[in-house]
Every structure is written in structure tokens, then in C-alpha cells.
Amino acid sequence: MSSSLIDEDSFYERFFHRGQYGLSGGWPHSTTLLYRMRIKKAGKNNIKKNRLLHKSGCSSLPQCERWTKVENDAGGRHAEMLFVQQVNELLDCLNEEESQQTYRQISFDIVLSYSPCSDCAKELTQLKRRSIEPTPSGYNVIFCTMNIKFAKFYEHYVFENIEAMIWMVQNQIEFSVFNGLCDWKDFLDNIVKLALDIQSEAFYATWFYRQDRELVDSILLECIKLTAFKWPTQDNEGREEMKKRICDLKSAKSSFAYLMDLRAF
């Protein structure tokens, strides 16, 4: 039986945190990132590729199914930055062995304890946009998809963080946020493999506090996605108004009424 990627304390502290925006402190000071990478390719000499993929946390070609954990390092670099570095190193190694005009499709499933900050969002988007890579023998076309699910927003009242997420959506990065017991059961059973009783008193005590915030998270993410489509058509005045409304989220404590008003903007 495989061991869990996280322990029970980390689950409650990092992912299933009970805090309410603007009302409580004690938020985690670092991010946990879990990812699974799938690669579909056409090429020869799979021996080196398999070895590199296994080293990176993936088990085999053409499908890589192993979930891997990345956390902030001691120097303060965010988990997302470390993830991008790992993947870029792997892609560089794979490109050394690819033949000319090789087709490759890469997909990333990512689970985050926090939504990405603006700097990490830019790095993740650049990874997603890595579509044509020069090699000694020619060019390799990479079709990349990225799906990100997160447990809570990181400083959502800072406009640069929201703006970066808008840019990610515009670059076809798929976002979702944990919302509901089914999401958490799937996470525990199929991703981190943590045997935790979701009917326990401890779980439901936290869930009681999380329910309202998960609804807030869902509405705010919906606002971001809607804004991603509206943004190109808005003039500077409209963008400044949206920026002000988002920055006011902290003082508004993400109330339902305020978020519904933001969604309608």
C-alpha cells in the first residue's frame, strides 16, 4: 500500500484550513503543490526518456500517473517556481533526444494549497506557452494543457495577483477551486491517499467553518473567469474600476453581497 503524500496535520493546516478572509489569522506561510504530468509522444529511444521521467516523479511513458509533491524551499522560493524549474529541466533533457518534427502532447494536473501569486502565475503561464522548442535537429511541437485546482486564494485583495490569474485564464489555463465534500473525498482518496474519516467530528467541525468561504472562493473565481473575457473589451476607466473593486475585497471581507455585485460588474 502506497504511503500518503501528506499527513493529517498538513491536510488541515495547508489545504483544509478553516480561516475566513478578513476575519481570522493563522494562515499558512508556505504553499504545497501536487502535480501529475502526462506525456504522449512519438519518437525513438525511450530508454533515456523513461529514466528521466521516473527521476522527475513520473513512472512511465506514454502516460505518467504518479502524483509528486513540491513545497517552498528553505530559501523562500515558492513551490510553483520549483515545479516550473523541475519541468523545464526535464523538457530540456527530453529535447536533446528528440528527432526532428516529433509530436508531443503534455498535460499537467496541479493541486495547490494557495492560488498562485503574481510572480508564480507568470512562470506557470510561460510554461504553458512553451509551444515550440528549438533542438539541434529542428523543432519539436509541444501541445500543453494545464489544469490547476486550489484550496484558497492567496492575497486576493492584491490586484496584481488577480490580474495574473486573469492572464492565466486568457492563456487557456483551467482553474477550479475546492468546493464541497465530493471534492475533498476525491482529493483524499485519489490524490494524496490519506485515510481520513470525513464523517469524524474533527472533519465536520472544520467543514462547518469552510462552507461559506468555499462559496466565496467559487464566486470570486467565477468573477476572474468572466473578467478574463471582458478585459480585452474594457477601456482604461473600466479596468480601473474593476481594479478598485477587487482591491476593496479586503475591507469588504469578501461578503456575499459584495462578490455578487462584483460578478455583475
C-alpha atoms as an extended CHARMM CRD file, in Angstrom:
* protein
*
       265  EXT
         1         1  MET       CA              0.0000000000        0.0000000000        0.0000000000  PROA      1               0.0000000000
         2         2  SER       CA              1.4430000000        3.3670000000       -1.0630000000  PROA      2               0.0000000000
         3         3  SER       CA              2.1480000000        5.9970000000        1.5580000000  PROA      3               0.0000000000
         4         4  SER       CA              0.2800000000        9.2790000000        1.7090000000  PROA      4               0.0000000000
         5         5  LEU       CA              1.7320000000       12.3940000000        0.1030000000  PROA      5               0.0000000000
         6         6  ILE       CA              0.7520000000       14.4790000000        3.1280000000  PROA      6               0.0000000000
         7         7  ASP       CA             -0.0850000000       13.7180000000        6.7500000000  PROA      7               0.0000000000
         8         8  GLU       CA             -3.2560000000       14.6480000000        8.6140000000  PROA      8               0.0000000000
         9         9  ASP       CA             -1.7610000000       17.7730000000       10.2160000000  PROA      9               0.0000000000
        10        10  SER       CA             -0.6100000000       19.0730000000        6.8370000000  PROA      10              0.0000000000
        11        11  PHE       CA             -4.0410000000       18.4160000000        5.3700000000  PROA      11              0.0000000000
        12        12  TYR       CA             -5.7790000000       20.5540000000        7.9910000000  PROA      12              0.0000000000
        13        13  GLU       CA             -3.0820000000       23.2470000000        8.1180000000  PROA      13              0.0000000000
        14        14  ARG       CA             -2.3260000000       23.6080000000        4.4010000000  PROA      14              0.0000000000
        15        15  PHE       CA             -5.3880000000       22.5220000000        2.4470000000  PROA      15              0.0000000000
        16        16  PHE       CA             -8.4700000000       22.1860000000        4.6640000000  PROA      16              0.0000000000
        17        17  HSD       CA             -7.8340000000       25.4290000000        6.5140000000  PROA      17              0.0000000000
        18        18  ARG       CA            -10.8210000000       26.8560000000        8.3570000000  PROA      18              0.0000000000
        19        19  GLY       CA             -9.8710000000       30.5510000000        8.1940000000  PROA      19              0.0000000000
        20        20  GLN       CA            -12.1850000000       33.2470000000        6.8740000000  PROA      20              0.0000000000
        21        21  TYR       CA            -10.8800000000       36.0870000000        4.7170000000  PROA      21              0.0000000000
        22        22  GLY       CA            -10.6050000000       39.3140000000        6.6770000000  PROA      22              0.0000000000
        23        23  LEU       CA            -11.8030000000       37.6860000000        9.8960000000  PROA      23              0.0000000000
        24        24  SER       CA             -9.0520000000       35.3630000000       11.0910000000  PROA      24              0.0000000000
        25        25  GLY       CA             -5.2940000000       34.9800000000       11.1250000000  PROA      25              0.0000000000
        26        26  GLY       CA             -3.1070000000       31.9430000000       11.3650000000  PROA      26              0.0000000000
        27        27  TRP       CA             -2.8740000000       31.4090000000        7.6230000000  PROA      27              0.0000000000
        28        28  PRO       CA             -0.0980000000       29.0870000000        6.3700000000  PROA      28              0.0000000000
        29        29  HSD       CA              3.1200000000       30.8420000000        5.3600000000  PROA      29              0.0000000000
        30        30  SER       CA              4.0540000000       28.4530000000        2.5480000000  PROA      30              0.0000000000
        31        31  THR       CA              2.4700000000       26.5720000000       -0.3360000000  PROA      31              0.0000000000
        32        32  THR       CA              2.1940000000       22.8750000000       -1.0480000000  PROA      32              0.0000000000
        33        33  LEU       CA              1.9550000000       21.9030000000       -4.7240000000  PROA      33              0.0000000000
        34        34  LEU       CA              0.9930000000       18.4600000000       -6.0080000000  PROA      34              0.0000000000
        35        35  TYR       CA              1.2950000000       17.6300000000       -9.6840000000  PROA      35              0.0000000000
        36        36  ARG       CA              0.8450000000       14.8390000000      -12.1730000000  PROA      36              0.0000000000
        37        37  MET       CA              2.3290000000       15.0700000000      -15.6520000000  PROA      37              0.0000000000
        38        38  ARG       CA              1.2050000000       13.1180000000      -18.6890000000  PROA      38              0.0000000000
        39        39  ILE       CA              3.2700000000       12.9040000000      -21.8660000000  PROA      39              0.0000000000
        40        40  LYS       CA              2.1370000000       11.4950000000      -25.1840000000  PROA      40              0.0000000000
        41        41  LYS       CA              4.8500000000       11.3830000000      -27.8090000000  PROA      41              0.0000000000
        42        42  ALA       CA              6.0500000000        9.7880000000      -30.9930000000  PROA      42              0.0000000000
        43        43  GLY       CA              9.7520000000        9.0570000000      -31.1110000000  PROA      43              0.0000000000
        44        44  LYS       CA             12.5200000000        6.5550000000      -30.6800000000  PROA      44              0.0000000000
        45        45  ASN       CA             14.9520000000        5.6700000000      -27.9340000000  PROA      45              0.0000000000
        46        46  ASN       CA             12.5690000000        5.7040000000      -24.9730000000  PROA      46              0.0000000000
        47        47  ILE       CA             15.1460000000        4.3380000000      -22.5150000000  PROA      47              0.0000000000
        48        48  LYS       CA             16.6350000000        7.6910000000      -21.5080000000  PROA      48              0.0000000000
        49        49  LYS       CA             13.2310000000        9.3600000000      -21.5430000000  PROA      49              0.0000000000
        50        50  ASN       CA             11.7880000000        6.7920000000      -19.1770000000  PROA      50              0.0000000000
        51        51  ARG       CA             14.7050000000        7.2250000000      -16.8020000000  PROA      51              0.0000000000
        52        52  LEU       CA             14.3370000000       10.9990000000      -16.7990000000  PROA      52              0.0000000000
        53        53  LEU       CA             10.5860000000       10.8220000000      -16.2790000000  PROA      53              0.0000000000
        54        54  HSD       CA             10.9860000000        8.4030000000      -13.4050000000  PROA      54              0.0000000000
        55        55  LYS       CA             13.5120000000       10.7250000000      -11.7870000000  PROA      55              0.0000000000
        56        56  SER       CA             11.1010000000       13.6290000000      -12.1320000000  PROA      56              0.0000000000
        57        57  GLY       CA              8.3290000000       11.7440000000      -10.3650000000  PROA      57              0.0000000000
        58        58  CYS       CA              6.6630000000       10.1530000000      -13.3670000000  PROA      58              0.0000000000
        59        59  SER       CA              6.6340000000        6.4000000000      -13.7610000000  PROA      59              0.0000000000
        60        60  SER       CA              6.4080000000        5.5590000000      -17.4450000000  PROA      60              0.0000000000
        61        61  LEU       CA              5.6200000000        6.6270000000      -20.9990000000  PROA      61              0.0000000000
        62        62  PRO       CA              3.3110000000        7.3980000000      -22.7040000000  PROA      62              0.0000000000
        63        63  GLN       CA              1.1780000000        8.0500000000      -19.5980000000  PROA      63              0.0000000000
        64        64  CYS       CA              2.6940000000        9.3830000000      -16.3610000000  PROA      64              0.0000000000
        65        65  GLU       CA              0.3300000000        8.8740000000      -13.4690000000  PROA      65              0.0000000000
        66        66  ARG       CA              2.3580000000        9.4890000000      -10.3280000000  PROA      66              0.0000000000
        67        67  TRP       CA              1.4630000000       12.4630000000       -8.1410000000  PROA      67              0.0000000000
        68        68  THR       CA              4.5040000000       14.3790000000       -6.8760000000  PROA      68              0.0000000000
        69        69  LYS       CA              4.7650000000       16.9000000000       -4.0350000000  PROA      69              0.0000000000
        70        70  VAL       CA              6.7000000000       20.1750000000       -4.1610000000  PROA      70              0.0000000000
        71        71  GLU       CA              6.9510000000       22.6640000000       -1.2810000000  PROA      71              0.0000000000
        72        72  ASN       CA              8.5950000000       26.0400000000       -0.7070000000  PROA      72              0.0000000000
        73        73  ASP       CA             12.3110000000       25.5950000000       -0.1290000000  PROA      73              0.0000000000
        74        74  ALA       CA             14.3600000000       26.8890000000        2.7990000000  PROA      74              0.0000000000
        75        75  GLY       CA             15.4230000000       29.8990000000        0.7520000000  PROA      75              0.0000000000
        76        76  GLY       CA             11.8500000000       31.0770000000        0.3440000000  PROA      76              0.0000000000
        77        77  ARG       CA             11.3380000000       30.0940000000       -3.2980000000  PROA      77              0.0000000000
        78        78  HSD       CA              7.7170000000       29.2460000000       -3.9190000000  PROA      78              0.0000000000
        79        79  ALA       CA              6.6310000000       25.7150000000       -4.7420000000  PROA      79              0.0000000000
        80        80  GLU       CA              5.3410000000       26.8530000000       -8.1460000000  PROA      80              0.0000000000
        81        81  MET       CA              8.7730000000       28.2090000000       -9.0950000000  PROA      81              0.0000000000
        82        82  LEU       CA             10.4290000000       24.9340000000       -8.0920000000  PROA      82              0.0000000000
        83        83  PHE       CA              7.8550000000       22.9730000000      -10.0800000000  PROA      83              0.0000000000
        84        84  VAL       CA              8.4830000000       25.0480000000      -13.2080000000  PROA      84              0.0000000000
        85        85  GLN       CA             12.2280000000       24.5810000000      -12.7900000000  PROA      85              0.0000000000
        86        86  GLN       CA             11.8440000000       20.7930000000      -12.4900000000  PROA      86              0.0000000000
        87        87  VAL       CA              9.6470000000       20.5670000000      -15.5750000000  PROA      87              0.0000000000
        88        88  ASN       CA             11.8420000000       22.8280000000      -17.6930000000  PROA      88              0.0000000000
        89        89  GLU       CA             14.9070000000       20.7450000000      -16.8180000000  PROA      89              0.0000000000
        90        90  LEU       CA             13.0390000000       17.6200000000      -17.8270000000  PROA      90              0.0000000000
        91        91  LEU       CA             11.8530000000       19.1160000000      -21.1170000000  PROA      91              0.0000000000
        92        92  ASP       CA             15.3800000000       20.2710000000      -21.9200000000  PROA      92              0.0000000000
        93        93  CYS       CA             16.6780000000       16.7380000000      -21.3710000000  PROA      93              0.0000000000
        94        94  LEU       CA             13.9370000000       15.2180000000      -23.4840000000  PROA      94              0.0000000000
        95        95  ASN       CA             14.5690000000       17.6650000000      -26.3100000000  PROA      95              0.0000000000
        96        96  GLU       CA             18.1760000000       16.5280000000      -26.5340000000  PROA      96              0.0000000000
        97        97  GLU       CA             16.9710000000       13.1010000000      -27.6440000000  PROA      97              0.0000000000
        98        98  GLU       CA             14.0290000000       14.0700000000      -29.8220000000  PROA      98              0.0000000000
        99        99  SER       CA             14.1480000000       13.6080000000      -33.5840000000  PROA      99              0.0000000000
       100       100  GLN       CA             13.0930000000       16.3410000000      -35.9680000000  PROA      100             0.0000000000
       101       101  GLN       CA              9.3680000000       17.1600000000      -36.1960000000  PROA      101             0.0000000000
       102       102  THR       CA              8.4750000000       14.9810000000      -33.2040000000  PROA      102             0.0000000000
       103       103  TYR       CA              4.9270000000       15.4280000000      -31.9350000000  PROA      103             0.0000000000
       104       104  ARG       CA              4.4420000000       15.5670000000      -28.1840000000  PROA      104             0.0000000000
       105       105  GLN       CA              1.4200000000       16.3880000000      -26.0240000000  PROA      105             0.0000000000
       106       106  ILE       CA              1.9860000000       17.3310000000      -22.4020000000  PROA      106             0.0000000000
       107       107  SER       CA             -0.6660000000       17.8720000000      -19.7460000000  PROA      107             0.0000000000
       108       108  PHE       CA             -0.3070000000       18.9850000000      -16.1470000000  PROA      108             0.0000000000
       109       109  ASP       CA             -2.7700000000       18.3910000000      -13.3260000000  PROA      109             0.0000000000
       110       110  ILE       CA             -1.8050000000       20.6690000000      -10.4310000000  PROA      110             0.0000000000
       111       111  VAL       CA             -3.2900000000       20.9570000000       -6.9430000000  PROA      111             0.0000000000
       112       112  LEU       CA             -2.2590000000       23.9470000000       -4.8120000000  PROA      112             0.0000000000
       113       113  SER       CA             -2.8980000000       24.8290000000       -1.1910000000  PROA      113             0.0000000000
       114       114  TYR       CA             -2.9130000000       28.5180000000       -2.2780000000  PROA      114             0.0000000000
       115       115  SER       CA             -3.7240000000       30.1490000000       -5.5810000000  PROA      115             0.0000000000
       116       116  PRO       CA             -0.5130000000       31.3780000000       -7.2610000000  PROA      116             0.0000000000
       117       117  CYS       CA              0.9140000000       34.8250000000       -6.5380000000  PROA      117             0.0000000000
       118       118  SER       CA              1.5280000000       37.1420000000       -9.4810000000  PROA      118             0.0000000000
       119       119  ASP       CA              5.1620000000       36.0620000000       -9.9740000000  PROA      119             0.0000000000
       120       120  CYS       CA              4.3320000000       32.3550000000       -9.8540000000  PROA      120             0.0000000000
       121       121  ALA       CA              1.3710000000       32.8780000000      -12.1660000000  PROA      121             0.0000000000
       122       122  LYS       CA              3.6740000000       34.4010000000      -14.7820000000  PROA      122             0.0000000000
       123       123  GLU       CA              6.0710000000       31.4480000000      -14.5470000000  PROA      123             0.0000000000
       124       124  LEU       CA              3.2600000000       28.9200000000      -14.8750000000  PROA      124             0.0000000000
       125       125  THR       CA              1.8650000000       30.7610000000      -17.8880000000  PROA      125             0.0000000000
       126       126  GLN       CA              5.2600000000       30.8200000000      -19.5720000000  PROA      126             0.0000000000
       127       127  LEU       CA              5.4980000000       27.0650000000      -19.0660000000  PROA      127             0.0000000000
       128       128  LYS       CA              2.0750000000       26.6390000000      -20.6210000000  PROA      128             0.0000000000
       129       129  ARG       CA              3.0770000000       28.8290000000      -23.5760000000  PROA      129             0.0000000000
       130       130  ARG       CA              6.1830000000       26.7930000000      -24.2720000000  PROA      130             0.0000000000
       131       131  SER       CA              4.8730000000       25.5540000000      -27.6040000000  PROA      131             0.0000000000
       132       132  ILE       CA              7.8410000000       25.3910000000      -30.0000000000  PROA      132             0.0000000000
       133       133  GLU       CA             11.2600000000       24.3300000000      -28.7490000000  PROA      133             0.0000000000
       134       134  PRO       CA             14.3830000000       24.5560000000      -30.9150000000  PROA      134             0.0000000000
       135       135  THR       CA             16.6050000000       21.4740000000      -30.8960000000  PROA      135             0.0000000000
       136       136  PRO       CA             19.8860000000       20.6720000000      -32.6920000000  PROA      136             0.0000000000
       137       137  SER       CA             17.9450000000       18.7570000000      -35.3660000000  PROA      137             0.0000000000
       138       138  GLY       CA             14.9540000000       21.0350000000      -35.7940000000  PROA      138             0.0000000000
       139       139  TYR       CA             11.8080000000       21.9670000000      -33.8570000000  PROA      139             0.0000000000
       140       140  ASN       CA              9.5280000000       19.9990000000      -31.6070000000  PROA      140             0.0000000000
       141       141  VAL       CA              5.8960000000       20.9940000000      -31.3200000000  PROA      141             0.0000000000
       142       142  ILE       CA              4.5430000000       20.6980000000      -27.7820000000  PROA      142             0.0000000000
       143       143  PHE       CA              0.8140000000       20.8680000000      -27.1160000000  PROA      143             0.0000000000
       144       144  CYS       CA              0.4670000000       21.7170000000      -23.4620000000  PROA      144             0.0000000000
       145       145  THR       CA             -2.6290000000       21.7600000000      -21.2650000000  PROA      145             0.0000000000
       146       146  MET       CA             -2.6530000000       22.8250000000      -17.6260000000  PROA      146             0.0000000000
       147       147  ASN       CA             -5.3830000000       22.2920000000      -15.0240000000  PROA      147             0.0000000000
       148       148  ILE       CA             -4.9940000000       23.9400000000      -11.6180000000  PROA      148             0.0000000000
       149       149  LYS       CA             -7.1450000000       23.3280000000       -8.5670000000  PROA      149             0.0000000000
       150       150  PHE       CA             -6.5320000000       25.2440000000       -5.3410000000  PROA      150             0.0000000000
       151       151  ALA       CA             -7.8320000000       25.2740000000       -1.7940000000  PROA      151             0.0000000000
       152       152  LYS       CA             -7.8610000000       29.0140000000       -1.0310000000  PROA      152             0.0000000000
       153       153  PHE       CA             -6.9090000000       32.3650000000       -2.5160000000  PROA      153             0.0000000000
       154       154  TYR       CA             -3.5490000000       33.9480000000       -1.8140000000  PROA      154             0.0000000000
       155       155  GLU       CA             -3.9540000000       37.6810000000       -1.0420000000  PROA      155             0.0000000000
       156       156  HSD       CA             -6.9140000000       38.0300000000       -3.3880000000  PROA      156             0.0000000000
       157       157  TYR       CA             -7.2300000000       41.7070000000       -2.4540000000  PROA      157             0.0000000000
       158       158  VAL       CA             -3.8710000000       42.4330000000       -4.1620000000  PROA      158             0.0000000000
       159       159  PHE       CA             -4.8000000000       43.3500000000       -7.7090000000  PROA      159             0.0000000000
       160       160  GLU       CA             -1.5710000000       42.0370000000       -9.2530000000  PROA      160             0.0000000000
       161       161  ASN       CA             -2.4140000000       38.5200000000       -8.0470000000  PROA      161             0.0000000000
       162       162  ILE       CA             -5.9020000000       38.6350000000       -9.5480000000  PROA      162             0.0000000000
       163       163  GLU       CA             -4.6560000000       40.2610000000      -12.7470000000  PROA      163             0.0000000000
       164       164  ALA       CA             -2.0920000000       37.4660000000      -13.1950000000  PROA      164             0.0000000000
       165       165  MET       CA             -4.8210000000       34.8440000000      -12.7750000000  PROA      165             0.0000000000
       166       166  ILE       CA             -6.8930000000       36.6630000000      -15.3930000000  PROA      166             0.0000000000
       167       167  TRP       CA             -3.9090000000       36.4320000000      -17.7390000000  PROA      167             0.0000000000
       168       168  MET       CA             -3.6130000000       32.7030000000      -16.9980000000  PROA      168             0.0000000000
       169       169  VAL       CA             -7.2730000000       32.1530000000      -17.9100000000  PROA      169             0.0000000000
       170       170  GLN       CA             -6.7460000000       34.0880000000      -21.1290000000  PROA      170             0.0000000000
       171       171  ASN       CA             -3.9180000000       31.6540000000      -21.9110000000  PROA      171             0.0000000000
       172       172  GLN       CA             -6.2700000000       28.6630000000      -21.6290000000  PROA      172             0.0000000000
       173       173  ILE       CA             -5.1480000000       27.5460000000      -18.1810000000  PROA      173             0.0000000000
       174       174  GLU       CA             -8.0890000000       25.8430000000      -16.4930000000  PROA      174             0.0000000000
       175       175  PHE       CA             -8.8190000000       26.8330000000      -12.8850000000  PROA      175             0.0000000000
       176       176  SER       CA            -11.0750000000       25.2420000000      -10.2980000000  PROA      176             0.0000000000
       177       177  VAL       CA            -11.3540000000       25.6300000000       -6.5420000000  PROA      177             0.0000000000
       178       178  PHE       CA            -12.2640000000       23.0740000000       -3.8940000000  PROA      178             0.0000000000
       179       179  ASN       CA            -15.9640000000       23.3010000000       -3.1730000000  PROA      179             0.0000000000
       180       180  GLY       CA            -17.9170000000       20.5550000000       -1.4500000000  PROA      180             0.0000000000
       181       181  LEU       CA            -17.3390000000       17.2540000000        0.2640000000  PROA      181             0.0000000000
       182       182  CYS       CA            -17.0560000000       15.3290000000       -3.0040000000  PROA      182             0.0000000000
       183       183  ASP       CA            -14.0180000000       17.3850000000       -3.9710000000  PROA      183             0.0000000000
       184       184  TRP       CA            -12.3350000000       16.6690000000       -0.6620000000  PROA      184             0.0000000000
       185       185  LYS       CA            -13.1360000000       12.9580000000       -0.7230000000  PROA      185             0.0000000000
       186       186  ASP       CA            -11.6230000000       12.6700000000       -4.1980000000  PROA      186             0.0000000000
       187       187  PHE       CA             -8.5430000000       14.5580000000       -3.0220000000  PROA      187             0.0000000000
       188       188  LEU       CA             -8.0620000000       12.3090000000       -0.0030000000  PROA      188             0.0000000000
       189       189  ASP       CA             -8.7920000000        9.0270000000       -1.7660000000  PROA      189             0.0000000000
       190       190  ASN       CA             -7.2530000000        9.5080000000       -5.2070000000  PROA      190             0.0000000000
       191       191  ILE       CA             -4.5170000000       12.1360000000       -4.9190000000  PROA      191             0.0000000000
       192       192  VAL       CA             -2.8610000000       12.1900000000       -1.5020000000  PROA      192             0.0000000000
       193       193  LYS       CA             -4.0620000000        8.6910000000       -0.4850000000  PROA      193             0.0000000000
       194       194  LEU       CA             -4.7720000000        9.8290000000        3.0610000000  PROA      194             0.0000000000
       195       195  ALA       CA             -7.0610000000        7.6110000000        5.1230000000  PROA      195             0.0000000000
       196       196  LEU       CA             -9.1780000000       10.2130000000        6.8770000000  PROA      196             0.0000000000
       197       197  ASP       CA            -12.7130000000        9.7920000000        8.1260000000  PROA      197             0.0000000000
       198       198  ILE       CA            -14.7400000000       12.6350000000        6.5960000000  PROA      198             0.0000000000
       199       199  GLN       CA            -17.5740000000       11.7790000000        8.9550000000  PROA      199             0.0000000000
       200       200  SER       CA            -15.4190000000       12.4210000000       12.0170000000  PROA      200             0.0000000000
       201       201  GLU       CA            -16.1650000000       15.2260000000       14.4450000000  PROA      201             0.0000000000
       202       202  ALA       CA            -12.8420000000       16.9450000000       13.6880000000  PROA      202             0.0000000000
       203       203  PHE       CA            -13.5280000000       16.9920000000        9.9480000000  PROA      203             0.0000000000
       204       204  TYR       CA            -17.0500000000       18.3230000000       10.2670000000  PROA      204             0.0000000000
       205       205  ALA       CA            -16.0070000000       20.9430000000       12.8150000000  PROA      205             0.0000000000
       206       206  THR       CA            -13.6580000000       22.4160000000       10.2020000000  PROA      206             0.0000000000
       207       207  TRP       CA            -16.1100000000       21.8760000000        7.3620000000  PROA      207             0.0000000000
       208       208  PHE       CA            -18.7080000000       23.9130000000        9.2630000000  PROA      208             0.0000000000
       209       209  TYR       CA            -16.4130000000       26.9680000000        9.0300000000  PROA      209             0.0000000000
       210       210  ARG       CA            -15.2310000000       26.2800000000        5.4830000000  PROA      210             0.0000000000
       211       211  GLN       CA            -18.5850000000       26.1020000000        3.7270000000  PROA      211             0.0000000000
       212       212  ASP       CA            -19.1860000000       29.8480000000        3.4640000000  PROA      212             0.0000000000
       213       213  ARG       CA            -15.6260000000       30.5150000000        2.3660000000  PROA      213             0.0000000000
       214       214  GLU       CA            -15.7440000000       27.8580000000       -0.3190000000  PROA      214             0.0000000000
       215       215  LEU       CA            -18.7950000000       29.5900000000       -1.7490000000  PROA      215             0.0000000000
       216       216  VAL       CA            -16.8970000000       32.8940000000       -1.6490000000  PROA      216             0.0000000000
       217       217  ASP       CA            -13.9530000000       31.2330000000       -3.4140000000  PROA      217             0.0000000000
       218       218  SER       CA            -16.2140000000       29.8560000000       -6.1350000000  PROA      218             0.0000000000
       219       219  ILE       CA            -17.8570000000       33.2260000000       -6.7720000000  PROA      219             0.0000000000
       220       220  LEU       CA            -14.5200000000       35.0500000000       -6.8440000000  PROA      220             0.0000000000
       221       221  LEU       CA            -13.0780000000       32.5220000000       -9.2950000000  PROA      221             0.0000000000
       222       222  GLU       CA            -16.1540000000       32.9580000000      -11.4610000000  PROA      222             0.0000000000
       223       223  CYS       CA            -15.5300000000       36.7270000000      -11.3890000000  PROA      223             0.0000000000
       224       224  ILE       CA            -11.9520000000       36.1520000000      -12.5470000000  PROA      224             0.0000000000
       225       225  LYS       CA            -13.0560000000       33.9580000000      -15.4310000000  PROA      225             0.0000000000
       226       226  LEU       CA            -15.7260000000       36.4340000000      -16.5120000000  PROA      226             0.0000000000
       227       227  THR       CA            -13.2570000000       39.2910000000      -16.2990000000  PROA      227             0.0000000000
       228       228  ALA       CA            -10.7930000000       37.3740000000      -18.4860000000  PROA      228             0.0000000000
       229       229  PHE       CA            -13.3390000000       37.5510000000      -21.3020000000  PROA      229             0.0000000000
       230       230  LYS       CA            -14.4460000000       41.1290000000      -20.5820000000  PROA      230             0.0000000000
       231       231  TRP       CA            -10.9400000000       42.5500000000      -20.0830000000  PROA      231             0.0000000000
       232       232  PRO       CA             -9.9360000000       42.9730000000      -23.7580000000  PROA      232             0.0000000000
       233       233  THR       CA            -13.1030000000       44.9740000000      -24.4740000000  PROA      233             0.0000000000
       234       234  GLN       CA            -12.9150000000       47.2710000000      -21.4380000000  PROA      234             0.0000000000
       235       235  ASP       CA            -11.4570000000       50.7790000000      -21.6530000000  PROA      235             0.0000000000
       236       236  ASN       CA             -8.9810000000       52.1250000000      -19.0980000000  PROA      236             0.0000000000
       237       237  GLU       CA            -11.7810000000       53.5370000000      -16.9400000000  PROA      237             0.0000000000
       238       238  GLY       CA            -13.4940000000       50.1460000000      -16.7950000000  PROA      238             0.0000000000
       239       239  ARG       CA            -10.2530000000       48.3980000000      -15.8800000000  PROA      239             0.0000000000
       240       240  GLU       CA             -9.5120000000       50.8980000000      -13.1270000000  PROA      240             0.0000000000
       241       241  GLU       CA            -12.9900000000       50.4000000000      -11.6890000000  PROA      241             0.0000000000
       242       242  MET       CA            -12.5070000000       46.6160000000      -11.7090000000  PROA      242             0.0000000000
       243       243  LYS       CA             -9.1260000000       47.0600000000      -10.0270000000  PROA      243             0.0000000000
       244       244  LYS       CA            -10.6890000000       49.2210000000       -7.2920000000  PROA      244             0.0000000000
       245       245  ARG       CA            -13.4840000000       46.7220000000       -6.6860000000  PROA      245             0.0000000000
       246       246  ILE       CA            -11.0470000000       43.8180000000       -6.3630000000  PROA      246             0.0000000000
       247       247  CYS       CA             -8.7430000000       45.7500000000       -4.0290000000  PROA      247             0.0000000000
       248       248  ASP       CA            -11.7690000000       46.6210000000       -1.8770000000  PROA      248             0.0000000000
       249       249  LEU       CA            -12.3320000000       42.9240000000       -1.2160000000  PROA      249             0.0000000000
       250       250  LYS       CA            -10.1680000000       43.0140000000        1.8940000000  PROA      250             0.0000000000
       251       251  SER       CA            -12.1500000000       45.7700000000        3.5740000000  PROA      251             0.0000000000
       252       252  ALA       CA            -15.4090000000       44.2140000000        2.3750000000  PROA      252             0.0000000000
       253       253  LYS       CA            -14.3150000000       40.9030000000        3.9480000000  PROA      253             0.0000000000
       254       254  SER       CA            -15.4950000000       39.1080000000        0.7870000000  PROA      254             0.0000000000
       255       255  SER       CA            -19.1510000000       39.4310000000        1.7340000000  PROA      255             0.0000000000
       256       256  PHE       CA            -21.6130000000       37.5980000000       -0.4950000000  PROA      256             0.0000000000
       257       257  ALA       CA            -23.3620000000       40.8140000000       -1.4510000000  PROA      257             0.0000000000
       258       258  TYR       CA            -20.1120000000       42.4740000000       -2.4700000000  PROA      258             0.0000000000
       259       259  LEU       CA            -18.9970000000       39.4880000000       -4.5180000000  PROA      259             0.0000000000
       260       260  MET       CA            -22.3560000000       39.2510000000       -6.2680000000  PROA      260             0.0000000000
       261       261  ASP       CA            -22.0300000000       42.9280000000       -7.1240000000  PROA      261             0.0000000000
       262       262  LEU       CA            -18.5280000000       42.3120000000       -8.4630000000  PROA      262             0.0000000000
       263       263  ARG       CA            -19.7640000000       39.4150000000      -10.5600000000  PROA      263             0.0000000000
       264       264  ALA       CA            -22.4580000000       41.5970000000      -12.0760000000  PROA      264             0.0000000000
       265       265  PHE       CA            -19.9890000000       44.3940000000      -12.9210000000  PROA      265             0.0000000000
